[in-house]
Amino acid sequence: SSPMPTLVVRPNGKLASWIRGEHPLKILVGCDFSAASDAALGWVNQLREIGKLQVTVLYSNWPPDEARRLGYEGPLPLVTNPAEVQKELERDLKKRVTKILPNQDIKVFVEPGWGTPEGYLFEMASRQKVDLIVVGSHRRGGLGRVLLGSVSRAVLHHAKVAVAVIPPPAEMAVGQRKK
């Protein structure tokens, strides 16, 4: 719930060797089309001033919600996005990411699923062998945290690598979805 970016460094991490220029920093950014995610991407953009980066962005979605939001009316697979929904989500995510991280070679993934977003972040972090997971924070409290949970809190507590949690600028509404 901090109003400031929070970086948690794990023992035996690779941040120090990255700062010395020994290798690119492998970063996984959890994205959800919110002001908090934009803040996380902006923070990653600032890291380019320190050293080389290899950035992967992941958006994990629940297929029924996205299909409904995008007006899809066809048959709905239970564990995947319909092809046209997947394509639209990937296009929207790439567009949003490249607006904040221009001129970067970034891997962008949209993974449909029924589990919690942090589970997909942990799986992708393991597959990509990342050094740092960066997530935004909606700074929910009370009933909002009970009902919607906290991806950033789960990532902070359970990730095996360094984690940065970045809150949105104070003037942005919590949970607001921008296009």
OpenMM code with the backbone's topology and positions (N, CA, C; nanometers):
from openmm import Vec3, app, unit

residues = "SER SER PRO MET PRO THR LEU VAL VAL ARG PRO ASN GLY LYS LEU ALA SER TRP ILE ARG GLY GLU HIS PRO LEU LYS ILE LEU VAL GLY CYS ASP PHE SER ALA ALA SER ASP ALA ALA LEU GLY TRP VAL ASN GLN LEU ARG GLU ILE GLY LYS LEU GLN VAL THR VAL LEU TYR SER ASN TRP PRO PRO ASP GLU ALA ARG ARG LEU GLY TYR GLU GLY PRO LEU PRO LEU VAL THR ASN PRO ALA GLU VAL GLN LYS GLU LEU GLU ARG ASP LEU LYS LYS ARG VAL THR LYS ILE LEU PRO ASN GLN ASP ILE LYS VAL PHE VAL GLU PRO GLY TRP GLY THR PRO GLU GLY TYR LEU PHE GLU MET ALA SER ARG GLN LYS VAL ASP LEU ILE VAL VAL GLY SER HIS ARG ARG GLY GLY LEU GLY ARG VAL LEU LEU GLY SER VAL SER ARG ALA VAL LEU HIS HIS ALA LYS VAL ALA VAL ALA VAL ILE PRO PRO PRO ALA GLU MET ALA VAL GLY GLN ARG LYS LYS".split()
positions = [
    Vec3(0.0819, -0.1214, 0.0000),
    Vec3(0.0000, 0.0000, 0.0000),
    Vec3(0.0858, 0.1272, 0.0000),
    Vec3(0.2142, 0.1120, -0.0234),
    Vec3(0.3045, 0.2271, -0.0231),
    Vec3(0.2730, 0.3215, -0.1397),
    Vec3(0.2780, 0.4520, -0.1158),
    Vec3(0.2590, 0.5464, -0.2257),
    Vec3(0.3854, 0.5639, -0.3109),
    Vec3(0.4950, 0.5003, -0.2696),
    Vec3(0.6230, 0.5098, -0.3407),
    Vec3(0.6575, 0.3741, -0.4015),
    Vec3(0.7333, 0.3728, -0.5108),
    Vec3(0.7798, 0.2438, -0.5642),
    Vec3(0.8578, 0.1668, -0.4579),
    Vec3(0.8368, 0.0362, -0.4555),
    Vec3(0.9022, -0.0507, -0.3574),
    Vec3(0.9787, -0.1591, -0.4316),
    Vec3(1.1063, -0.1724, -0.4006),
    Vec3(1.1914, -0.2746, -0.4614),
    Vec3(1.2377, -0.3698, -0.3524),
    Vec3(1.2085, -0.4979, -0.3699),
    Vec3(1.2535, -0.6006, -0.2765),
    Vec3(1.3564, -0.6858, -0.3494),
    Vec3(1.4775, -0.6880, -0.2958),
    Vec3(1.5876, -0.7613, -0.3573),
    Vec3(1.6087, -0.8906, -0.2801),
    Vec3(1.6143, -1.0008, -0.3497),
    Vec3(1.6339, -1.1321, -0.2877),
    Vec3(1.7834, -1.1638, -0.2810),
    Vec3(1.8215, -1.2463, -0.1836),
    Vec3(1.9619, -1.2908, -0.1785),
    Vec3(1.9989, -1.3633, -0.3084),
    Vec3(2.1215, -1.3500, -0.3483),
    Vec3(2.1749, -1.4149, -0.4698),
    Vec3(2.1096, -1.3637, -0.5974),
    Vec3(2.0517, -1.2445, -0.5939),
    Vec3(1.9915, -1.1860, -0.7128),
    Vec3(2.0977, -1.1331, -0.8078),
    Vec3(2.0531, -1.0849, -0.9229),
    Vec3(2.1460, -1.0403, -1.0265),
    Vec3(2.1442, -0.8897, -1.0487),
    Vec3(2.0826, -0.8139, -0.9590),
    Vec3(2.0757, -0.6690, -0.9788),
    Vec3(2.2128, -0.6029, -0.9732),
    Vec3(2.2962, -0.6419, -0.8783),
    Vec3(2.4279, -0.5788, -0.8648),
    Vec3(2.5141, -0.6043, -0.9884),
    Vec3(2.5136, -0.7273, -1.0385),
    Vec3(2.5945, -0.7574, -1.1570),
    Vec3(2.5387, -0.6874, -1.2809),
    Vec3(2.4075, -0.6662, -1.2863),
    Vec3(2.3481, -0.5898, -1.3962),
    Vec3(2.3946, -0.4445, -1.3899),
    Vec3(2.3928, -0.3865, -1.2709),
    Vec3(2.4364, -0.2473, -1.2546),
    Vec3(2.5824, -0.2320, -1.2983),
    Vec3(2.6631, -0.3349, -1.2749),
    Vec3(2.8042, -0.3305, -1.3180),
    Vec3(2.8185, -0.3532, -1.4683),
    Vec3(2.7075, -0.3797, -1.5367),
    Vec3(2.7104, -0.3974, -1.6822),
    Vec3(2.7494, -0.5360, -1.7280),
    Vec3(2.7386, -0.6347, -1.6409),
    Vec3(2.7828, -0.7695, -1.6756),
    Vec3(2.6823, -0.8462, -1.7616),
    Vec3(2.5567, -0.8053, -1.7629),
    Vec3(2.4537, -0.8738, -1.8414),
    Vec3(2.3282, -0.7865, -1.8463),
    Vec3(2.2395, -0.8131, -1.9427),
    Vec3(2.1110, -0.7426, -1.9439),
    Vec3(2.0246, -0.7928, -1.8282),
    Vec3(1.9398, -0.7068, -1.7763),
    Vec3(1.8465, -0.7451, -1.6712),
    Vec3(1.7208, -0.8008, -1.7367),
    Vec3(1.6842, -0.9228, -1.7004),
    Vec3(1.5639, -0.9865, -1.7537),
    Vec3(1.4463, -0.9499, -1.6638),
    Vec3(1.3516, -0.8759, -1.7215),
    Vec3(1.2390, -0.8229, -1.6456),
    Vec3(1.1081, -0.8800, -1.6985),
    Vec3(1.0196, -0.9150, -1.6067),
    Vec3(0.8826, -0.9534, -1.6404),
    Vec3(0.7907, -0.8485, -1.5790),
    Vec3(0.7076, -0.7871, -1.6634),
    Vec3(0.6118, -0.6875, -1.6162),
    Vec3(0.4722, -0.7473, -1.6248),
    Vec3(0.4022, -0.7495, -1.5118),
    Vec3(0.2620, -0.7897, -1.5104),
    Vec3(0.1780, -0.6699, -1.5507),
    Vec3(0.0924, -0.6887, -1.6492),
    Vec3(0.0151, -0.5775, -1.7041),
    Vec3(-0.1331, -0.6099, -1.6996),
    Vec3(-0.2168, -0.5082, -1.6733),
    Vec3(-0.3614, -0.5288, -1.6735),
    Vec3(-0.4384, -0.4099, -1.7310),
    Vec3(-0.3759, -0.3320, -1.8164),
    Vec3(-0.4405, -0.2188, -1.8833),
    Vec3(-0.4883, -0.1122, -1.7846),
    Vec3(-0.4186, -0.0929, -1.6759),
    Vec3(-0.4579, 0.0058, -1.5754),
    Vec3(-0.3497, 0.1123, -1.5602),
    Vec3(-0.3825, 0.2168, -1.4868),
    Vec3(-0.2845, 0.3212, -1.4562),
    Vec3(-0.1682, 0.2628, -1.3773),
    Vec3(-0.1965, 0.1651, -1.2922),
    Vec3(-0.0904, 0.1003, -1.2144),
    Vec3(0.0081, 0.0286, -1.3071),
    Vec3(-0.0426, -0.0395, -1.4085),
    Vec3(0.0449, -0.1069, -1.5051),
    Vec3(0.1253, -0.0062, -1.5868),
    Vec3(0.0613, 0.1029, -1.6243),
    Vec3(0.1334, 0.2075, -1.6972),
    Vec3(0.2478, 0.2620, -1.6132),
    Vec3(0.2230, 0.2787, -1.4825),
    Vec3(0.3285, 0.3264, -1.3927),
    Vec3(0.4427, 0.2253, -1.3860),
    Vec3(0.4088, 0.0966, -1.3818),
    Vec3(0.5118, -0.0081, -1.3781),
    Vec3(0.5950, -0.0051, -1.5063),
    Vec3(0.5291, 0.0090, -1.6212),
    Vec3(0.6020, 0.0171, -1.7485),
    Vec3(0.6892, 0.1424, -1.7539),
    Vec3(0.6390, 0.2537, -1.7027),
    Vec3(0.7174, 0.3768, -1.6991),
    Vec3(0.8409, 0.3630, -1.6118),
    Vec3(0.8278, 0.2929, -1.5005),
    Vec3(0.9411, 0.2693, -1.4111),
    Vec3(1.0468, 0.1847, -1.4823),
    Vec3(1.0017, 0.0818, -1.5542),
    Vec3(1.0945, -0.0013, -1.6317),
    Vec3(1.1653, 0.0835, -1.7368),
    Vec3(1.0941, 0.1734, -1.7994),
    Vec3(1.1545, 0.2615, -1.8991),
    Vec3(1.2700, 0.3421, -1.8387),
    Vec3(1.2567, 0.3843, -1.7146),
    Vec3(1.3630, 0.4593, -1.6474),
    Vec3(1.4858, 0.3726, -1.6205),
    Vec3(1.4656, 0.2419, -1.6052),
    Vec3(1.5793, 0.1525, -1.5801),
    Vec3(1.6754, 0.1463, -1.6984),
    Vec3(1.6279, 0.1814, -1.8169),
    Vec3(1.7149, 0.1807, -1.9361),
    Vec3(1.8341, 0.2735, -1.9184),
    Vec3(1.8204, 0.3745, -1.8337),
    Vec3(1.9301, 0.4680, -1.8097),
    Vec3(2.0449, 0.4021, -1.7324),
    Vec3(2.0146, 0.2938, -1.6626),
    Vec3(2.1157, 0.2259, -1.5808),
    Vec3(2.1879, 0.1168, -1.6583),
    Vec3(2.1126, 0.0407, -1.7368),
    Vec3(2.1747, -0.0696, -1.8092),
    Vec3(2.0802, -0.1328, -1.9090),
    Vec3(2.1314, -0.2359, -1.9765),
    Vec3(2.0539, -0.3055, -2.0789),
    Vec3(1.9446, -0.3905, -2.0149),
    Vec3(1.8305, -0.3985, -2.0871),
    Vec3(1.7150, -0.4728, -2.0378),
    Vec3(1.6661, -0.5718, -2.1423),
    Vec3(1.6091, -0.6807, -2.0946),
    Vec3(1.5306, -0.7732, -2.1762),
    Vec3(1.3942, -0.7792, -2.1087),
    Vec3(1.2927, -0.7224, -2.1755),
    Vec3(1.1619, -0.7055, -2.1119),
    Vec3(1.0591, -0.7993, -2.1728),
    Vec3(0.9851, -0.8642, -2.0842),
    Vec3(0.8700, -0.9454, -2.1210),
    Vec3(0.7494, -0.8867, -2.0482),
    Vec3(0.6385, -0.8719, -2.1189),
    Vec3(0.5156, -0.8200, -2.0586),
    Vec3(0.4093, -0.9282, -2.0687),
    Vec3(0.3394, -0.9504, -1.9577),
    Vec3(0.2362, -1.0538, -1.9522),
    Vec3(0.1041, -0.9941, -1.9058),
    Vec3(-0.0003, -1.0230, -1.9816),
    Vec3(-0.1368, -0.9916, -1.9401),
    Vec3(-0.2101, -1.1238, -1.9297),
    Vec3(-0.2561, -1.1577, -1.8109),
    Vec3(-0.3347, -1.2781, -1.7894),
    Vec3(-0.4805, -1.2365, -1.7760),
    Vec3(-0.5663, -1.2992, -1.8539),
    Vec3(-0.7065, -1.2584, -1.8534),
    Vec3(-0.8007, -1.3762, -1.8333),
    Vec3(-0.9212, -1.3452, -1.7927),
    Vec3(-1.0268, -1.4457, -1.7800),
    Vec3(-1.1128, -1.4365, -1.9049),
    Vec3(-1.1120, -1.5394, -1.9908),
    Vec3(-1.1766, -1.5320, -2.1222),
    Vec3(-1.3213, -1.4824, -2.1222),
    Vec3(-1.4091, -1.5285, -2.0333),
    Vec3(-1.5475, -1.4774, -2.0409),
    Vec3(-1.5572, -1.3259, -2.0231),
    Vec3(-1.4783, -1.2699, -1.9340),
    Vec3(-1.4820, -1.1239, -1.9134),
    Vec3(-1.4372, -1.0484, -2.0371),
    Vec3(-1.3261, -1.0902, -2.0955),
    Vec3(-1.2744, -1.0186, -2.2127),
    Vec3(-1.3664, -1.0351, -2.3329),
    Vec3(-1.4210, -1.1538, -2.3517),
    Vec3(-1.5120, -1.1747, -2.4643),
    Vec3(-1.6345, -1.0840, -2.4504),
    Vec3(-1.6885, -1.0760, -2.3308),
    Vec3(-1.8047, -0.9904, -2.3053),
    Vec3(-1.7678, -0.8425, -2.3254),
    Vec3(-1.6546, -0.8007, -2.2697),
    Vec3(-1.6116, -0.6610, -2.2806),
    Vec3(-1.5904, -0.6194, -2.4255),
    Vec3(-1.5368, -0.7113, -2.5068),
    Vec3(-1.5070, -0.6798, -2.6474),
    Vec3(-1.6251, -0.7072, -2.7412),
    Vec3(-1.7382, -0.7506, -2.6858),
    Vec3(-1.8581, -0.7722, -2.7667),
    Vec3(-1.8568, -0.8992, -2.8486),
    Vec3(-1.7737, -0.9956, -2.8108),
    Vec3(-1.7689, -1.1229, -2.8836),
    Vec3(-1.8959, -1.2020, -2.8550),
    Vec3(-1.9584, -1.2544, -2.9589),
    Vec3(-2.0847, -1.3261, -2.9412),
    Vec3(-2.0797, -1.4707, -2.9868),
    Vec3(-1.9656, -1.5215, -3.0270),
    Vec3(-1.9546, -1.6586, -3.0743),
    Vec3(-1.9394, -1.7566, -2.9593),
    Vec3(-1.9108, -1.8820, -2.9944),
    Vec3(-1.8886, -1.9826, -2.8901),
    Vec3(-1.7654, -1.9459, -2.8076),
    Vec3(-1.7741, -1.9712, -2.6784),
    Vec3(-1.6673, -1.9301, -2.5882),
    Vec3(-1.5961, -2.0524, -2.5303),
    Vec3(-1.4705, -2.0758, -2.5740),
    Vec3(-1.3935, -2.1850, -2.5149),
    Vec3(-1.3687, -2.1559, -2.3664),
    Vec3(-1.3570, -2.2595, -2.2872),
    Vec3(-1.3406, -2.2402, -2.1432),
    Vec3(-1.1998, -2.1989, -2.1026),
    Vec3(-1.0983, -2.2444, -2.1733),
    Vec3(-0.9613, -2.2204, -2.1272),
    Vec3(-0.8769, -2.1358, -2.2221),
    Vec3(-0.9360, -2.0878, -2.3299),
    Vec3(-0.8623, -2.0028, -2.4232),
    Vec3(-0.9502, -1.8851, -2.4631),
    Vec3(-0.8873, -1.7849, -2.5193),
    Vec3(-0.9624, -1.6752, -2.5791),
    Vec3(-1.0004, -1.7153, -2.7208),
    Vec3(-1.1188, -1.6754, -2.7678),
    Vec3(-1.1471, -1.6933, -2.9101),
    Vec3(-1.0387, -1.6209, -2.9898),
    Vec3(-1.0060, -1.6722, -3.1078),
    Vec3(-0.8944, -1.6186, -3.1872),
    Vec3(-0.9045, -1.4682, -3.2079),
    Vec3(-1.0233, -1.4167, -3.2385),
    Vec3(-1.0352, -1.2728, -3.2639),
    Vec3(-1.0177, -1.1913, -3.1359),
    Vec3(-1.0593, -1.2456, -3.0219),
    Vec3(-1.0390, -1.1781, -2.8938),
    Vec3(-0.8904, -1.1775, -2.8590),
    Vec3(-0.8243, -1.2924, -2.8770),
    Vec3(-0.6805, -1.3018, -2.8490),
    Vec3(-0.6027, -1.2020, -2.9333),
    Vec3(-0.6368, -1.1964, -3.0609),
    Vec3(-0.5673, -1.1056, -3.1527),
    Vec3(-0.5873, -0.9598, -3.1103),
    Vec3(-0.7087, -0.9231, -3.0725),
    Vec3(-0.7360, -0.7861, -3.0306),
    Vec3(-0.6630, -0.7524, -2.9006),
    Vec3(-0.6609, -0.8457, -2.8053),
    Vec3(-0.5906, -0.8224, -2.6794),
    Vec3(-0.4406, -0.8049, -2.7028),
    Vec3(-0.3828, -0.8908, -2.7879),
    Vec3(-0.2402, -0.8803, -2.8173),
    Vec3(-0.2083, -0.7476, -2.8848),
    Vec3(-0.2921, -0.7064, -2.9799),
    Vec3(-0.2715, -0.5793, -3.0484),
    Vec3(-0.2795, -0.4625, -2.9500),
    Vec3(-0.3823, -0.4633, -2.8648),
    Vec3(-0.3998, -0.3552, -2.7667),
    Vec3(-0.2846, -0.3502, -2.6672),
    Vec3(-0.2386, -0.4679, -2.6234),
    Vec3(-0.1287, -0.4719, -2.5273),
    Vec3(0.0005, -0.4203, -2.5912),
    Vec3(0.0309, -0.4657, -2.7113),
    Vec3(0.1518, -0.4185, -2.7809),
    Vec3(0.1474, -0.2677, -2.8010),
    Vec3(0.0321, -0.2159, -2.8407),
    Vec3(0.0171, -0.0727, -2.8628),
    Vec3(0.0410, 0.0046, -2.7330),
    Vec3(-0.0160, -0.0420, -2.6256),
    Vec3(-0.0007, 0.0262, -2.4967),
    Vec3(0.1433, 0.0212, -2.4481),
    Vec3(0.2050, -0.0965, -2.4601),
    Vec3(0.3428, -0.1140, -2.4132),
    Vec3(0.4388, -0.0293, -2.4950),
    Vec3(0.4254, -0.0294, -2.6267),
    Vec3(0.5193, 0.0472, -2.7095),
    Vec3(0.5013, 0.1978, -2.6942),
    Vec3(0.3851, 0.2414, -2.6480),
    Vec3(0.3660, 0.3838, -2.6205),
    Vec3(0.4514, 0.4266, -2.5010),
    Vec3(0.4660, 0.3376, -2.4032),
    Vec3(0.5410, 0.3705, -2.2817),
    Vec3(0.6867, 0.3268, -2.2912),
    Vec3(0.7129, 0.2192, -2.3633),
    Vec3(0.8493, 0.1681, -2.3835),
    Vec3(0.8820, 0.1709, -2.5324),
    Vec3(0.9000, 0.2903, -2.5892),
    Vec3(0.9263, 0.2979, -2.7333),
    Vec3(1.0645, 0.2440, -2.7683),
    Vec3(1.0767, 0.2006, -2.8925),
    Vec3(1.2049, 0.1566, -2.9470),
    Vec3(1.2690, 0.0439, -2.8667),
    Vec3(1.1887, -0.0448, -2.8170),
    Vec3(1.2394, -0.1581, -2.7395),
    Vec3(1.1982, -0.2885, -2.8067),
    Vec3(1.2829, -0.3886, -2.7949),
    Vec3(1.2490, -0.5227, -2.8402),
    Vec3(1.1874, -0.5937, -2.7198),
    Vec3(1.0560, -0.5986, -2.7165),
    Vec3(0.9843, -0.6493, -2.6004),
    Vec3(0.8993, -0.7692, -2.6402),
    Vec3(0.9023, -0.8728, -2.5578),
    Vec3(0.8137, -0.9875, -2.5766),
    Vec3(0.6829, -0.9560, -2.5046),
    Vec3(0.5707, -0.9739, -2.5748),
    Vec3(0.4402, -0.9464, -2.5177),
    Vec3(0.3556, -1.0729, -2.5258),
    Vec3(0.2970, -1.1108, -2.4115),
    Vec3(0.2149, -1.2313, -2.4046),
    Vec3(0.0794, -1.1995, -2.3439),
    Vec3(-0.0257, -1.2562, -2.4032),
    Vec3(-0.1595, -1.2550, -2.3452),
    Vec3(-0.1914, -1.4006, -2.3170),
    Vec3(-0.2099, -1.4328, -2.1894),
    Vec3(-0.2388, -1.5706, -2.1524),
    Vec3(-0.3739, -1.5785, -2.0838),
    Vec3(-0.4684, -1.6449, -2.1493),
    Vec3(-0.5981, -1.6637, -2.0864),
    Vec3(-0.5884, -1.7688, -1.9759),
    Vec3(-0.6688, -1.7519, -1.8748),
    Vec3(-0.6644, -1.8508, -1.7683),
    Vec3(-0.7731, -1.8314, -1.6657),
    Vec3(-0.7859, -1.9317, -1.5809),
    Vec3(-0.8878, -1.9300, -1.4776),
    Vec3(-0.8286, -1.9116, -1.3388),
    Vec3(-0.6995, -1.9138, -1.3274),
    Vec3(-0.6362, -1.8979, -1.1968),
    Vec3(-0.6097, -1.7524, -1.1665),
    Vec3(-0.5346, -1.7317, -1.0607),
    Vec3(-0.4998, -1.5955, -1.0219),
    Vec3(-0.3879, -1.5431, -1.1113),
    Vec3(-0.3861, -1.4132, -1.1369),
    Vec3(-0.2815, -1.3573, -1.2236),
    Vec3(-0.1402, -1.3847, -1.1721),
    Vec3(-0.1214, -1.3838, -1.0405),
    Vec3(0.0138, -1.4065, -0.9895),
    Vec3(0.0651, -1.5454, -1.0235),
    Vec3(-0.0226, -1.6433, -1.0317),
    Vec3(0.0197, -1.7774, -1.0723),
    Vec3(0.0793, -1.7773, -1.2120),
    Vec3(0.0178, -1.7023, -1.3018),
    Vec3(0.0693, -1.6916, -1.4381),
    Vec3(0.2002, -1.6128, -1.4412),
    Vec3(0.2117, -1.5127, -1.3542),
    Vec3(0.3384, -1.4380, -1.3447),
    Vec3(0.4510, -1.5289, -1.2971),
    Vec3(0.4247, -1.6102, -1.1948),
    Vec3(0.5282, -1.7010, -1.1437),
    Vec3(0.5697, -1.8018, -1.2503),
    Vec3(0.4722, -1.8542, -1.3235),
    Vec3(0.5024, -1.9517, -1.4290),
    Vec3(0.5864, -1.8884, -1.5393),
    Vec3(0.5480, -1.7697, -1.5834),
    Vec3(0.6232, -1.7004, -1.6889),
    Vec3(0.7620, -1.6618, -1.6386),
    Vec3(0.7715, -1.6160, -1.5142),
    Vec3(0.9019, -1.5796, -1.4572),
    Vec3(0.9958, -1.6997, -1.4595),
    Vec3(0.9436, -1.8160, -1.4287),
    Vec3(1.0243, -1.9378, -1.4302),
    Vec3(1.0649, -1.9748, -1.5730),
    Vec3(0.9705, -1.9704, -1.6659),
    Vec3(0.9989, -2.0043, -1.8066),
    Vec3(1.1016, -1.9100, -1.8673),
    Vec3(1.0892, -1.7807, -1.8389),
    Vec3(1.1777, -1.6805, -1.8982),
    Vec3(1.3056, -1.6588, -1.8166),
    Vec3(1.3146, -1.7214, -1.7003),
    Vec3(1.4308, -1.7078, -1.6110),
    Vec3(1.4622, -1.5600, -1.5837),
    Vec3(1.3594, -1.4868, -1.5366),
    Vec3(1.3747, -1.3436, -1.5145),
    Vec3(1.4503, -1.3140, -1.3858),
    Vec3(1.5066, -1.1942, -1.3810),
    Vec3(1.5783, -1.1458, -1.2634),
    Vec3(1.4908, -1.0566, -1.1761),
    Vec3(1.3862, -0.9984, -1.2365),
    Vec3(1.3031, -0.9005, -1.1675),
    Vec3(1.1598, -0.9083, -1.2200),
    Vec3(1.0631, -0.9107, -1.1285),
    Vec3(0.9219, -0.9010, -1.1635),
    Vec3(0.8759, -0.7617, -1.1228),
    Vec3(0.8112, -0.6919, -1.2155),
    Vec3(0.7594, -0.5575, -1.1878),
    Vec3(0.6079, -0.5602, -1.2050),
    Vec3(0.5383, -0.5139, -1.1026),
    Vec3(0.3926, -0.5061, -1.1078),
    Vec3(0.3479, -0.3701, -1.0565),
    Vec3(0.2338, -0.3272, -1.1030),
    Vec3(0.1723, -0.2063, -1.0503),
    Vec3(0.0944, -0.2417, -0.9246),
    Vec3(0.0564, -0.1395, -0.8524),
    Vec3(-0.0246, -0.1587, -0.7318),
    Vec3(-0.1464, -0.0687, -0.7391),
    Vec3(-0.2628, -0.1285, -0.7200),
    Vec3(-0.3860, -0.0497, -0.7192),
    Vec3(-0.4082, 0.0148, -0.5827),
    Vec3(-0.3291, -0.0280, -0.4842),
    Vec3(-0.3349, 0.0255, -0.3482),
    Vec3(-0.4742, 0.0103, -0.2885),
    Vec3(-0.5354, -0.1052, -0.3168),
    Vec3(-0.6669, -0.1321, -0.2597),
    Vec3(-0.6531, -0.1605, -0.1114),
    Vec3(-0.7523, -0.1244, -0.0386),
    Vec3(-0.7545, -0.1545, 0.1037),
    Vec3(-0.8919, -0.2048, 0.1426),
    Vec3(-0.9037, -0.2545, 0.2635),
    Vec3(-1.0314, -0.2958, 0.3189),
    Vec3(-1.1066, -0.3941, 0.2336),
    Vec3(-1.2325, -0.3630, 0.2066),
    Vec3(-1.3207, -0.4527, 0.1329),
    Vec3(-1.2721, -0.4761, -0.0101),
    Vec3(-1.2145, -0.3729, -0.0732),
    Vec3(-1.1615, -0.3886, -0.2093),
    Vec3(-1.0546, -0.4960, -0.2152),
    Vec3(-0.9664, -0.4985, -0.1163),
    Vec3(-0.8606, -0.5998, -0.1150),
    Vec3(-0.9198, -0.7380, -0.0886),
    Vec3(-1.0212, -0.7448, -0.0012),
    Vec3(-1.0847, -0.8730, 0.0285),
    Vec3(-1.1540, -0.9281, -0.0950),
    Vec3(-1.2296, -0.8440, -0.1648),
    Vec3(-1.3063, -0.8892, -0.2808),
    Vec3(-1.2205, -0.9144, -0.4037),
    Vec3(-1.1231, -0.8278, -0.4295),
    Vec3(-1.0450, -0.8354, -0.5526),
    Vec3(-0.9055, -0.8933, -0.5335),
    Vec3(-0.8610, -0.9048, -0.4094),
    Vec3(-0.7286, -0.9586, -0.3832),
    Vec3(-0.6195, -0.8589, -0.4163),
    Vec3(-0.4967, -0.9037, -0.4030),
    Vec3(-0.3818, -0.8174, -0.4317),
    Vec3(-0.2736, -0.9002, -0.4991),
    Vec3(-0.2600, -0.8798, -0.6279),
    Vec3(-0.1556, -0.9487, -0.7043),
    Vec3(-0.0184, -0.9042, -0.6543),
    Vec3(-0.0019, -0.7732, -0.6335),
    Vec3(0.1295, -0.7230, -0.5922),
    Vec3(0.1715, -0.7807, -0.4578),
    Vec3(0.0787, -0.7921, -0.3653),
    Vec3(0.1103, -0.8490, -0.2338),
    Vec3(0.1527, -0.9950, -0.2471),
    Vec3(0.0809, -1.0715, -0.3287),
    Vec3(0.1159, -1.2127, -0.3481),
    Vec3(0.2524, -1.2258, -0.4146),
    Vec3(0.2807, -1.1419, -0.5138),
    Vec3(0.4102, -1.1477, -0.5816),
    Vec3(0.5220, -1.1108, -0.4845),
    Vec3(0.5014, -1.0066, -0.4056),
    Vec3(0.6025, -0.9674, -0.3065),
    Vec3(0.6362, -1.0817, -0.2110),
    Vec3(0.5348, -1.1511, -0.1658),
    Vec3(0.5555, -1.2548, -0.0647),
    Vec3(0.6074, -1.3865, -0.1202),
    Vec3(0.5793, -1.4170, -0.2458),
    Vec3(0.6083, -1.5521, -0.2946),
    Vec3(0.7085, -1.5624, -0.4097),
    Vec3(0.7440, -1.4525, -0.4715),
    Vec3(0.8386, -1.4593, -0.5840),
    Vec3(0.9772, -1.4977, -0.5336),
    Vec3(1.0483, -1.5721, -0.6149),
    Vec3(1.1841, -1.6161, -0.5812),
    Vec3(1.2898, -1.5157, -0.6273),
    Vec3(1.2488, -1.4184, -0.7097),
    Vec3(1.3411, -1.3181, -0.7634),
    Vec3(1.3047, -1.1807, -0.7075),
    Vec3(1.3840, -1.0810, -0.7418),
    Vec3(1.3558, -0.9444, -0.6987),
    Vec3(1.2201, -0.8998, -0.7526),
    Vec3(1.1534, -0.8136, -0.6758),
    Vec3(1.0203, -0.7646, -0.7127),
    Vec3(1.0162, -0.6134, -0.6938),
    Vec3(0.9573, -0.5439, -0.7911),
    Vec3(0.9298, -0.4007, -0.7776),
    Vec3(0.7789, -0.3821, -0.7877),
    Vec3(0.7230, -0.3095, -0.6917),
    Vec3(0.5807, -0.2769, -0.6917),
    Vec3(0.5699, -0.1258, -0.7090),
    Vec3(0.4995, -0.0859, -0.8140),
    Vec3(0.4943, 0.0545, -0.8517),
    Vec3(0.3497, 0.1043, -0.8446),
    Vec3(0.3219, 0.2026, -0.7583),
    Vec3(0.1864, 0.2572, -0.7530),
    Vec3(0.1631, 0.3553, -0.8674),
    Vec3(0.0367, 0.3767, -0.9027),
    Vec3(0.0078, 0.4756, -1.0077),
    Vec3(0.0250, 0.6163, -0.9525),
    Vec3(0.0365, 0.7134, -1.0423),
    Vec3(0.0402, 0.8515, -0.9941),
    Vec3(-0.0856, 0.8808, -0.9130),
    Vec3(-0.0737, 0.9635, -0.8128),
    Vec3(-0.1841, 0.9918, -0.7211),
    Vec3(-0.3076, 1.0465, -0.7923),
    Vec3(-0.2890, 1.1195, -0.9017),
    Vec3(-0.4042, 1.1803, -0.9673),
    Vec3(-0.4867, 1.0819, -1.0498),
    Vec3(-0.4337, 0.9616, -1.0764),
    Vec3(-0.5091, 0.8635, -1.1531),
    Vec3(-0.6049, 0.7898, -1.0609),
    Vec3(-0.7238, 0.7628, -1.1098),
    Vec3(-0.8229, 0.6909, -1.0302),
    Vec3(-0.7804, 0.5455, -1.0128),
    Vec3(-0.8000, 0.4909, -0.8962),
    Vec3(-0.7662, 0.3524, -0.8676),
    Vec3(-0.8535, 0.2621, -0.9518),
    Vec3(-0.7890, 0.1678, -1.0239),
    Vec3(-0.8616, 0.0699, -1.1027),
    Vec3(-0.9138, 0.1223, -1.2355),
    Vec3(-0.8853, 0.2453, -1.2721),
    Vec3(-0.9336, 0.3025, -1.3979),
    Vec3(-0.8652, 0.2343, -1.5140),
    Vec3(-0.9415, 0.1942, -1.6125),
    Vec3(-0.8856, 0.1312, -1.7317),
    Vec3(-0.8811, 0.2325, -1.8431),
    Vec3(-0.7582, 0.2665, -1.8867),
    Vec3(-0.7395, 0.3628, -1.9958),
    Vec3(-0.7234, 0.2885, -2.1269),
    Vec3(-0.7585, 0.3516, -2.2346),
    Vec3(-0.7335, 0.2950, -2.3684),
    Vec3(-0.6075, 0.3539, -2.4230),
] * unit.nanometer
topology = app.Topology()
chain = topology.addChain("A")
for resn in residues:
    res = topology.addResidue(resn, chain)
    for name in ("N", "CA", "C"):
        topology.addAtom(name, app.Element.getBySymbol(name[0]), res)
